[in-house]
């Protein structure tokens, strides 16, 4: 088994995936909050 050397792994794909996940999560929260605000304004 090869020895692990700290800091040599290419993490570019992981960083792009995490960036996409964070963008999706941020926009999802914004949309959900907008729906809640609109519901509060128009359903009451």
Secondary structure, 3 states (H helix, E strand, C coil): CCCCCCCCCCCHHHHHHHHHHHHHHHHHHHHHHHHHHHHHHHCC
